[in-house]
Amino acid sequence: MFLVVAFSILAATGRQKTLGNRRDCNFPAIFNFGDSNSDTGGKSAAFHRLLSPNGDTFFRKPSGRYCDGQIILDFIAEKLGLPFVGAYLDSIGTSFRHGANFATGGSTIQPLDSKMFEAGFSPISLDIQLLQFEQFKARTFELYNEASTSYIKTSLPRPQDFPKALYTLDIGQNDLHAGLKSMTEKQLQASIPHIISLLAQAVEKLYELGARVFWIHNTGPIGCIPYSVIYYPPKTGNMDQNGCVKSHNEIAKEFNRQLKEIVSLLRTKLSEAVLTYVDIYSAKYSLISEAQKHGYANPLGYCCGYYGEDYYIQCGRKKIVNGTEHFGAACSDPSVYIYWDSVHYSHAGNRWIAHHILDGSLSDPLVPITQACRSAARL
């Protein structure tokens, strides 16, 4: 009897493992929309190439990423067993067989106005990214119908992959940065509902275009970005225990609260969609709060580029200061820094954050990315 019971338990365990494997979604492609946090070369290809030491830690060369190595989108692709997602705007040697990335550094949810353009934000806002995707999908279908070259099958998604793909969004941080540059914090708080409504419209548009599975990141603790601490030095009472600008983080939290609400509403409105809200803020803030515990240096320090008293040298670029040429060099060991430059996370920081969000423990619903195609009712 003992042997029979033991065999039954083993058999049941085996069935559970098999069922667990079957539950994985096997996404054939990823289509991403966002800003520099998920840009894999869009801005670099369209405007100016990002130079070494960007990319050197992992790719051993510039990769179009605002990072010394992989960004979170790369870790998502790895987790799903897919190649890295190529930038839509990078026409040189890029394969889109398993998806395309429409994100560009400096992009916003809101359409760009003259003030935002003068402040250096990208003209390729979320509405433009949607137009690019719409054209990309239409042209892919046209080429498949013509079926004239082998390039089509080797370098473009299959038409049937579009509704089965994962649609990821990581955008909104620059809308908050733009607001901090042009209005009071109170005015920025009041503008958040409009920004969130534009993001919801974008999700609905993607749904109309056939998207069904969404993985949506909230925004990170913008008050902890070294840039914010340098340009908006926190006054007494406006600094948290980690040295971050408390009021900026409160704005990010309000943005995230409203984003979570709208994602919940979209679940009821878009009956066939599966939407996962991902609390990337908590992952990033936990890393900053526990930096020394995890082997990182100053949690608000950065590795590449340099701020002088009245000038800034971008990572990987040269600048003449008082007649002398200076270079925005990198530190000797990027792995001990959470931030790569004064805005973006390092390869090591992104790896830690990705590890803490992809298992679903910070998602609503609590679902790992490998099973994000399944609604909460079917988990």
Contacts in CASP RR format, 6 or more apart in sequence:
PFRMAT RR
TARGET T0000
AUTHOR 0000-0000-0000
METHOD contacts of the structure
MODEL  1
MFLVVAFSILAATGRQKTLGNRRDCNFPAIFNFGDSNSDTGGKSAAFHRL
LSPNGDTFFRKPSGRYCDGQIILDFIAEKLGLPFVGAYLDSIGTSFRHGA
NFATGGSTIQPLDSKMFEAGFSPISLDIQLLQFEQFKARTFELYNEASTS
YIKTSLPRPQDFPKALYTLDIGQNDLHAGLKSMTEKQLQASIPHIISLLA
QAVEKLYELGARVFWIHNTGPIGCIPYSVIYYPPKTGNMDQNGCVKSHNE
IAKEFNRQLKEIVSLLRTKLSEAVLTYVDIYSAKYSLISEAQKHGYANPL
GYCCGYYGEDYYIQCGRKKIVNGTEHFGAACSDPSVYIYWDSVHYSHAGN
RWIAHHILDGSLSDPLVPITQACRSAARL
23 371 0 8 1.000
23 374 0 8 1.000
24 370 0 8 1.000
24 371 0 8 1.000
25 166 0 8 1.000
25 213 0 8 1.000
25 370 0 8 1.000
25 371 0 8 1.000
25 372 0 8 1.000
25 373 0 8 1.000
25 374 0 8 1.000
27 80 0 8 1.000
27 82 0 8 1.000
27 164 0 8 1.000
27 165 0 8 1.000
27 166 0 8 1.000
27 213 0 8 1.000
27 373 0 8 1.000
28 98 0 8 1.000
28 157 0 8 1.000
28 158 0 8 1.000
28 161 0 8 1.000
28 164 0 8 1.000
28 165 0 8 1.000
29 82 0 8 1.000
29 97 0 8 1.000
29 98 0 8 1.000
29 99 0 8 1.000
29 157 0 8 1.000
29 161 0 8 1.000
29 162 0 8 1.000
29 164 0 8 1.000
29 165 0 8 1.000
29 166 0 8 1.000
30 73 0 8 1.000
30 76 0 8 1.000
30 77 0 8 1.000
30 80 0 8 1.000
30 82 0 8 1.000
30 85 0 8 1.000
30 98 0 8 1.000
30 99 0 8 1.000
30 101 0 8 1.000
30 165 0 8 1.000
30 166 0 8 1.000
30 167 0 8 1.000
30 168 0 8 1.000
31 99 0 8 1.000
31 100 0 8 1.000
31 101 0 8 1.000
31 102 0 8 1.000
31 133 0 8 1.000
31 165 0 8 1.000
31 166 0 8 1.000
31 167 0 8 1.000
31 168 0 8 1.000
31 211 0 8 1.000
32 38 0 8 1.000
32 73 0 8 1.000
32 85 0 8 1.000
32 100 0 8 1.000
32 101 0 8 1.000
32 102 0 8 1.000
32 103 0 8 1.000
32 167 0 8 1.000
32 168 0 8 1.000
32 169 0 8 1.000
32 170 0 8 1.000
33 102 0 8 1.000
33 103 0 8 1.000
33 126 0 8 1.000
33 129 0 8 1.000
33 130 0 8 1.000
33 133 0 8 1.000
33 167 0 8 1.000
33 168 0 8 1.000
33 169 0 8 1.000
33 170 0 8 1.000
33 171 0 8 1.000
33 202 0 8 1.000
34 102 0 8 1.000
34 103 0 8 1.000
34 104 0 8 1.000
34 107 0 8 1.000
34 126 0 8 1.000
34 129 0 8 1.000
34 169 0 8 1.000
34 170 0 8 1.000
34 171 0 8 1.000
35 103 0 8 1.000
35 104 0 8 1.000
35 105 0 8 1.000
35 106 0 8 1.000
35 107 0 8 1.000
35 108 0 8 1.000
35 122 0 8 1.000
35 170 0 8 1.000
35 171 0 8 1.000
35 172 0 8 1.000
35 173 0 8 1.000
35 174 0 8 1.000
36 43 0 8 1.000
36 66 0 8 1.000
36 103 0 8 1.000
36 104 0 8 1.000
36 105 0 8 1.000
36 106 0 8 1.000
36 107 0 8 1.000
36 343 0 8 1.000
36 344 0 8 1.000
37 71 0 8 1.000
37 72 0 8 1.000
37 103 0 8 1.000
37 170 0 8 1.000
37 173 0 8 1.000
37 217 0 8 1.000
37 344 0 8 1.000
37 345 0 8 1.000
38 71 0 8 1.000
38 72 0 8 1.000
38 73 0 8 1.000
38 101 0 8 1.000
38 103 0 8 1.000
38 168 0 8 1.000
38 170 0 8 1.000
39 64 0 8 1.000
39 65 0 8 1.000
39 66 0 8 1.000
39 71 0 8 1.000
39 87 0 8 1.000
39 101 0 8 1.000
39 103 0 8 1.000
39 104 0 8 1.000
39 105 0 8 1.000
40 63 0 8 1.000
40 64 0 8 1.000
40 65 0 8 1.000
40 71 0 8 1.000
40 73 0 8 1.000
40 74 0 8 1.000
40 84 0 8 1.000
40 85 0 8 1.000
40 86 0 8 1.000
40 87 0 8 1.000
40 101 0 8 1.000
40 103 0 8 1.000
41 50 0 8 1.000
41 63 0 8 1.000
41 64 0 8 1.000
41 65 0 8 1.000
41 86 0 8 1.000
41 87 0 8 1.000
41 89 0 8 1.000
41 90 0 8 1.000
41 101 0 8 1.000
41 104 0 8 1.000
42 64 0 8 1.000
42 87 0 8 1.000
42 88 0 8 1.000
42 89 0 8 1.000
42 90 0 8 1.000
42 101 0 8 1.000
42 103 0 8 1.000
42 104 0 8 1.000
42 105 0 8 1.000
43 50 0 8 1.000
43 64 0 8 1.000
43 89 0 8 1.000
43 104 0 8 1.000
43 105 0 8 1.000
43 106 0 8 1.000
43 122 0 8 1.000
43 124 0 8 1.000
44 50 0 8 1.000
44 62 0 8 1.000
44 64 0 8 1.000
44 87 0 8 1.000
44 90 0 8 1.000
45 64 0 8 1.000
45 87 0 8 1.000
45 89 0 8 1.000
45 90 0 8 1.000
45 91 0 8 1.000
45 92 0 8 1.000
46 89 0 8 1.000
46 104 0 8 1.000
46 124 0 8 1.000
49 62 0 8 1.000
49 64 0 8 1.000
50 62 0 8 1.000
50 63 0 8 1.000
50 64 0 8 1.000
50 65 0 8 1.000
50 66 0 8 1.000
50 316 0 8 1.000
51 62 0 8 1.000
51 316 0 8 1.000
51 317 0 8 1.000
52 61 0 8 1.000
52 62 0 8 1.000
52 316 0 8 1.000
53 68 0 8 1.000
53 304 0 8 1.000
53 315 0 8 1.000
53 316 0 8 1.000
53 329 0 8 1.000
53 330 0 8 1.000
54 62 0 8 1.000
54 63 0 8 1.000
54 64 0 8 1.000
54 65 0 8 1.000
54 66 0 8 1.000
54 67 0 8 1.000
54 68 0 8 1.000
54 304 0 8 1.000
54 315 0 8 1.000
54 316 0 8 1.000
55 61 0 8 1.000
55 62 0 8 1.000
55 63 0 8 1.000
55 64 0 8 1.000
55 65 0 8 1.000
55 67 0 8 1.000
55 68 0 8 1.000
55 69 0 8 1.000
55 347 0 8 1.000
56 62 0 8 1.000
56 68 0 8 1.000
56 69 0 8 1.000
56 330 0 8 1.000
57 68 0 8 1.000
57 69 0 8 1.000
57 334 0 8 1.000
57 335 0 8 1.000
57 346 0 8 1.000
57 347 0 8 1.000
58 68 0 8 1.000
58 69 0 8 1.000
58 70 0 8 1.000
58 347 0 8 1.000
59 69 0 8 1.000
63 69 0 8 1.000
64 87 0 8 1.000
65 71 0 8 1.000
65 74 0 8 1.000
66 105 0 8 1.000
66 340 0 8 1.000
66 341 0 8 1.000
66 343 0 8 1.000
66 344 0 8 1.000
67 340 0 8 1.000
67 344 0 8 1.000
67 345 0 8 1.000
67 346 0 8 1.000
67 347 0 8 1.000
67 350 0 8 1.000
68 303 0 8 1.000
68 304 0 8 1.000
68 330 0 8 1.000
68 334 0 8 1.000
68 340 0 8 1.000
68 346 0 8 1.000
68 347 0 8 1.000
69 346 0 8 1.000
69 347 0 8 1.000
69 350 0 8 1.000
70 347 0 8 1.000
70 350 0 8 1.000
70 351 0 8 1.000
71 345 0 8 1.000
71 350 0 8 1.000
72 170 0 8 1.000
72 217 0 8 1.000
72 280 0 8 1.000
72 350 0 8 1.000
72 353 0 8 1.000
72 354 0 8 1.000
72 357 0 8 1.000
73 84 0 8 1.000
73 85 0 8 1.000
73 101 0 8 1.000
73 103 0 8 1.000
73 168 0 8 1.000
73 170 0 8 1.000
74 84 0 8 1.000
74 85 0 8 1.000
74 350 0 8 1.000
75 350 0 8 1.000
75 351 0 8 1.000
75 354 0 8 1.000
75 355 0 8 1.000
75 358 0 8 1.000
76 168 0 8 1.000
76 215 0 8 1.000
76 354 0 8 1.000
76 358 0 8 1.000
76 369 0 8 1.000
77 83 0 8 1.000
77 84 0 8 1.000
77 85 0 8 1.000
77 98 0 8 1.000
79 354 0 8 1.000
79 358 0 8 1.000
79 369 0 8 1.000
79 370 0 8 1.000
80 166 0 8 1.000
80 369 0 8 1.000
80 370 0 8 1.000
82 98 0 8 1.000
83 95 0 8 1.000
83 97 0 8 1.000
83 98 0 8 1.000
85 98 0 8 1.000
85 99 0 8 1.000
85 100 0 8 1.000
85 101 0 8 1.000
86 94 0 8 1.000
86 95 0 8 1.000
86 96 0 8 1.000
86 99 0 8 1.000
86 100 0 8 1.000
86 101 0 8 1.000
87 94 0 8 1.000
87 100 0 8 1.000
87 101 0 8 1.000
87 103 0 8 1.000
87 104 0 8 1.000
88 96 0 8 1.000
88 100 0 8 1.000
88 101 0 8 1.000
88 102 0 8 1.000
88 132 0 8 1.000
88 133 0 8 1.000
88 136 0 8 1.000
89 104 0 8 1.000
89 124 0 8 1.000
95 154 0 8 1.000
95 155 0 8 1.000
96 136 0 8 1.000
96 155 0 8 1.000
96 156 0 8 1.000
96 157 0 8 1.000
97 154 0 8 1.000
97 155 0 8 1.000
97 156 0 8 1.000
97 157 0 8 1.000
98 157 0 8 1.000
99 157 0 8 1.000
99 161 0 8 1.000
99 165 0 8 1.000
100 133 0 8 1.000
100 136 0 8 1.000
100 157 0 8 1.000
102 124 0 8 1.000
102 129 0 8 1.000
102 130 0 8 1.000
102 132 0 8 1.000
102 133 0 8 1.000
103 129 0 8 1.000
103 170 0 8 1.000
103 171 0 8 1.000
104 122 0 8 1.000
104 124 0 8 1.000
104 129 0 8 1.000
105 122 0 8 1.000
106 120 0 8 1.000
106 121 0 8 1.000
106 122 0 8 1.000
106 174 0 8 1.000
107 121 0 8 1.000
107 122 0 8 1.000
107 124 0 8 1.000
107 125 0 8 1.000
107 126 0 8 1.000
107 129 0 8 1.000
107 171 0 8 1.000
107 174 0 8 1.000
108 116 0 8 1.000
108 121 0 8 1.000
108 122 0 8 1.000
108 125 0 8 1.000
108 126 0 8 1.000
108 171 0 8 1.000
108 172 0 8 1.000
108 174 0 8 1.000
108 175 0 8 1.000
108 178 0 8 1.000
109 125 0 8 1.000
109 126 0 8 1.000
109 171 0 8 1.000
109 172 0 8 1.000
109 175 0 8 1.000
109 195 0 8 1.000
109 198 0 8 1.000
109 199 0 8 1.000
109 202 0 8 1.000
110 116 0 8 1.000
110 125 0 8 1.000
110 126 0 8 1.000
110 175 0 8 1.000
110 178 0 8 1.000
110 194 0 8 1.000
110 195 0 8 1.000
110 198 0 8 1.000
111 125 0 8 1.000
111 127 0 8 1.000
111 128 0 8 1.000
112 121 0 8 1.000
112 122 0 8 1.000
112 123 0 8 1.000
112 125 0 8 1.000
115 178 0 8 1.000
115 182 0 8 1.000
116 178 0 8 1.000
116 182 0 8 1.000
117 123 0 8 1.000
119 178 0 8 1.000
119 181 0 8 1.000
119 182 0 8 1.000
121 174 0 8 1.000
121 178 0 8 1.000
122 174 0 8 1.000
124 132 0 8 1.000
126 171 0 8 1.000
126 198 0 8 1.000
126 199 0 8 1.000
126 202 0 8 1.000
127 198 0 8 1.000
127 202 0 8 1.000
130 202 0 8 1.000
130 205 0 8 1.000
130 206 0 8 1.000
133 206 0 8 1.000
133 209 0 8 1.000
134 209 0 8 1.000
137 162 0 8 1.000
137 209 0 8 1.000
140 156 0 8 1.000
140 157 0 8 1.000
140 159 0 8 1.000
141 159 0 8 1.000
143 152 0 8 1.000
143 156 0 8 1.000
144 152 0 8 1.000
144 156 0 8 1.000
144 158 0 8 1.000
144 159 0 8 1.000
146 152 0 8 1.000
157 165 0 8 1.000
162 209 0 8 1.000
162 210 0 8 1.000
162 211 0 8 1.000
163 210 0 8 1.000
163 211 0 8 1.000
163 212 0 8 1.000
164 212 0 8 1.000
164 213 0 8 1.000
164 373 0 8 1.000
165 211 0 8 1.000
165 213 0 8 1.000
166 213 0 8 1.000
166 215 0 8 1.000
166 369 0 8 1.000
166 372 0 8 1.000
166 373 0 8 1.000
167 206 0 8 1.000
167 211 0 8 1.000
167 213 0 8 1.000
167 214 0 8 1.000
167 215 0 8 1.000
168 214 0 8 1.000
168 215 0 8 1.000
168 216 0 8 1.000
168 217 0 8 1.000
169 199 0 8 1.000
169 202 0 8 1.000
169 203 0 8 1.000
169 214 0 8 1.000
169 215 0 8 1.000
169 216 0 8 1.000
169 217 0 8 1.000
170 217 0 8 1.000
170 280 0 8 1.000
171 199 0 8 1.000
172 195 0 8 1.000
172 199 0 8 1.000
172 219 0 8 1.000
172 255 0 8 1.000
173 219 0 8 1.000
173 220 0 8 1.000
173 222 0 8 1.000
175 195 0 8 1.000
176 188 0 8 1.000
176 219 0 8 1.000
176 222 0 8 1.000
176 248 0 8 1.000
176 251 0 8 1.000
176 252 0 8 1.000
176 255 0 8 1.000
177 222 0 8 1.000
179 187 0 8 1.000
179 188 0 8 1.000
179 191 0 8 1.000
180 188 0 8 1.000
180 232 0 8 1.000
180 248 0 8 1.000
180 251 0 8 1.000
183 191 0 8 1.000
185 247 0 8 1.000
185 248 0 8 1.000
185 251 0 8 1.000
188 251 0 8 1.000
189 251 0 8 1.000
189 254 0 8 1.000
192 251 0 8 1.000
192 254 0 8 1.000
192 255 0 8 1.000
192 258 0 8 1.000
193 258 0 8 1.000
195 255 0 8 1.000
196 255 0 8 1.000
196 258 0 8 1.000
196 259 0 8 1.000
196 262 0 8 1.000
197 262 0 8 1.000
199 259 0 8 1.000
199 262 0 8 1.000
200 262 0 8 1.000
200 265 0 8 1.000
200 266 0 8 1.000
203 214 0 8 1.000
203 216 0 8 1.000
203 266 0 8 1.000
203 270 0 8 1.000
203 273 0 8 1.000
203 275 0 8 1.000
204 266 0 8 1.000
204 269 0 8 1.000
204 270 0 8 1.000
206 214 0 8 1.000
207 270 0 8 1.000
207 272 0 8 1.000
207 273 0 8 1.000
211 273 0 8 1.000
212 272 0 8 1.000
212 273 0 8 1.000
212 274 0 8 1.000
212 373 0 8 1.000
213 273 0 8 1.000
213 274 0 8 1.000
213 372 0 8 1.000
213 373 0 8 1.000
214 273 0 8 1.000
214 274 0 8 1.000
214 275 0 8 1.000
214 276 0 8 1.000
215 276 0 8 1.000
215 278 0 8 1.000
215 369 0 8 1.000
215 372 0 8 1.000
216 259 0 8 1.000
216 263 0 8 1.000
216 275 0 8 1.000
216 276 0 8 1.000
216 277 0 8 1.000
216 278 0 8 1.000
217 278 0 8 1.000
217 280 0 8 1.000
218 255 0 8 1.000
218 256 0 8 1.000
218 259 0 8 1.000
218 260 0 8 1.000
218 277 0 8 1.000
218 278 0 8 1.000
218 279 0 8 1.000
218 280 0 8 1.000
218 281 0 8 1.000
219 252 0 8 1.000
219 255 0 8 1.000
219 256 0 8 1.000
219 259 0 8 1.000
219 280 0 8 1.000
219 281 0 8 1.000
220 252 0 8 1.000
220 256 0 8 1.000
220 280 0 8 1.000
220 281 0 8 1.000
220 284 0 8 1.000
220 285 0 8 1.000
221 244 0 8 1.000
221 249 0 8 1.000
221 252 0 8 1.000
221 281 0 8 1.000
221 284 0 8 1.000
221 285 0 8 1.000
221 288 0 8 1.000
222 228 0 8 1.000
222 248 0 8 1.000
222 249 0 8 1.000
222 251 0 8 1.000
222 252 0 8 1.000
223 229 0 8 1.000
223 232 0 8 1.000
223 244 0 8 1.000
223 245 0 8 1.000
223 246 0 8 1.000
223 248 0 8 1.000
223 249 0 8 1.000
223 252 0 8 1.000
224 242 0 8 1.000
224 243 0 8 1.000
224 244 0 8 1.000
224 245 0 8 1.000
224 249 0 8 1.000
224 284 0 8 1.000
224 285 0 8 1.000
224 288 0 8 1.000
224 299 0 8 1.000
224 300 0 8 1.000
225 339 0 8 1.000
225 342 0 8 1.000
225 343 0 8 1.000
226 300 0 8 1.000
226 301 0 8 1.000
226 302 0 8 1.000
226 339 0 8 1.000
226 342 0 8 1.000
226 343 0 8 1.000
227 342 0 8 1.000
227 343 0 8 1.000
228 244 0 8 1.000
228 245 0 8 1.000
228 248 0 8 1.000
229 243 0 8 1.000
229 244 0 8 1.000
229 245 0 8 1.000
229 300 0 8 1.000
230 307 0 8 1.000
230 342 0 8 1.000
232 245 0 8 1.000
232 248 0 8 1.000
234 243 0 8 1.000
234 244 0 8 1.000
234 245 0 8 1.000
234 246 0 8 1.000
237 246 0 8 1.000
238 245 0 8 1.000
238 246 0 8 1.000
238 247 0 8 1.000
239 245 0 8 1.000
239 246 0 8 1.000
240 246 0 8 1.000
240 249 0 8 1.000
241 289 0 8 1.000
242 288 0 8 1.000
242 289 0 8 1.000
242 299 0 8 1.000
242 300 0 8 1.000
243 300 0 8 1.000
244 288 0 8 1.000
244 300 0 8 1.000
249 285 0 8 1.000
252 281 0 8 1.000
253 281 0 8 1.000
256 279 0 8 1.000
256 281 0 8 1.000
259 277 0 8 1.000
260 277 0 8 1.000
260 364 0 8 1.000
263 275 0 8 1.000
263 277 0 8 1.000
263 364 0 8 1.000
264 277 0 8 1.000
266 273 0 8 1.000
266 275 0 8 1.000
267 273 0 8 1.000
267 275 0 8 1.000
274 372 0 8 1.000
274 373 0 8 1.000
274 374 0 8 1.000
274 375 0 8 1.000
276 363 0 8 1.000
276 364 0 8 1.000
276 365 0 8 1.000
276 367 0 8 1.000
276 369 0 8 1.000
276 372 0 8 1.000
277 363 0 8 1.000
277 364 0 8 1.000
278 357 0 8 1.000
278 360 0 8 1.000
278 362 0 8 1.000
278 363 0 8 1.000
279 357 0 8 1.000
279 362 0 8 1.000
279 363 0 8 1.000
279 364 0 8 1.000
280 353 0 8 1.000
280 357 0 8 1.000
280 362 0 8 1.000
282 362 0 8 1.000
283 353 0 8 1.000
283 356 0 8 1.000
283 357 0 8 1.000
283 362 0 8 1.000
284 345 0 8 1.000
284 353 0 8 1.000
286 356 0 8 1.000
287 294 0 8 1.000
287 296 0 8 1.000
287 299 0 8 1.000
287 338 0 8 1.000
287 349 0 8 1.000
287 352 0 8 1.000
287 353 0 8 1.000
287 356 0 8 1.000
288 299 0 8 1.000
288 300 0 8 1.000
288 338 0 8 1.000
289 299 0 8 1.000
291 297 0 8 1.000
291 298 0 8 1.000
291 299 0 8 1.000
291 338 0 8 1.000
292 299 0 8 1.000
294 352 0 8 1.000
295 336 0 8 1.000
296 336 0 8 1.000
296 337 0 8 1.000
296 338 0 8 1.000
296 348 0 8 1.000
296 349 0 8 1.000
297 336 0 8 1.000
297 337 0 8 1.000
299 338 0 8 1.000
300 339 0 8 1.000
301 337 0 8 1.000
301 338 0 8 1.000
301 339 0 8 1.000
302 337 0 8 1.000
302 339 0 8 1.000
302 340 0 8 1.000
302 341 0 8 1.000
302 342 0 8 1.000
303 330 0 8 1.000
303 331 0 8 1.000
303 334 0 8 1.000
303 337 0 8 1.000
303 339 0 8 1.000
303 340 0 8 1.000
303 341 0 8 1.000
303 346 0 8 1.000
304 315 0 8 1.000
304 316 0 8 1.000
304 328 0 8 1.000
304 329 0 8 1.000
304 330 0 8 1.000
304 331 0 8 1.000
304 334 0 8 1.000
304 340 0 8 1.000
304 341 0 8 1.000
305 312 0 8 1.000
305 313 0 8 1.000
305 314 0 8 1.000
305 315 0 8 1.000
305 316 0 8 1.000
305 328 0 8 1.000
305 329 0 8 1.000
305 330 0 8 1.000
305 341 0 8 1.000
305 342 0 8 1.000
306 312 0 8 1.000
306 313 0 8 1.000
306 326 0 8 1.000
306 328 0 8 1.000
306 329 0 8 1.000
307 342 0 8 1.000
311 319 0 8 1.000
311 321 0 8 1.000
312 342 0 8 1.000
313 319 0 8 1.000
313 321 0 8 1.000
313 326 0 8 1.000
313 327 0 8 1.000
313 328 0 8 1.000
314 328 0 8 1.000
314 341 0 8 1.000
315 328 0 8 1.000
315 330 0 8 1.000
315 340 0 8 1.000
315 341 0 8 1.000
316 327 0 8 1.000
316 328 0 8 1.000
316 329 0 8 1.000
316 330 0 8 1.000
317 327 0 8 1.000
317 328 0 8 1.000
318 325 0 8 1.000
318 326 0 8 1.000
318 327 0 8 1.000
318 328 0 8 1.000
319 325 0 8 1.000
319 326 0 8 1.000
319 328 0 8 1.000
320 326 0 8 1.000
331 337 0 8 1.000
334 340 0 8 1.000
334 346 0 8 1.000
334 347 0 8 1.000
334 348 0 8 1.000
335 346 0 8 1.000
335 347 0 8 1.000
335 348 0 8 1.000
336 348 0 8 1.000
337 346 0 8 1.000
337 348 0 8 1.000
337 349 0 8 1.000
338 345 0 8 1.000
338 346 0 8 1.000
338 348 0 8 1.000
338 349 0 8 1.000
339 345 0 8 1.000
339 346 0 8 1.000
340 346 0 8 1.000
340 347 0 8 1.000
345 353 0 8 1.000
356 362 0 8 1.000
357 363 0 8 1.000
358 368 0 8 1.000
358 369 0 8 1.000
359 368 0 8 1.000
360 366 0 8 1.000
360 367 0 8 1.000
360 368 0 8 1.000
360 369 0 8 1.000
365 375 0 8 1.000
365 376 0 8 1.000
365 379 0 8 1.000
367 374 0 8 1.000
367 376 0 8 1.000
367 379 0 8 1.000
371 379 0 8 1.000
END
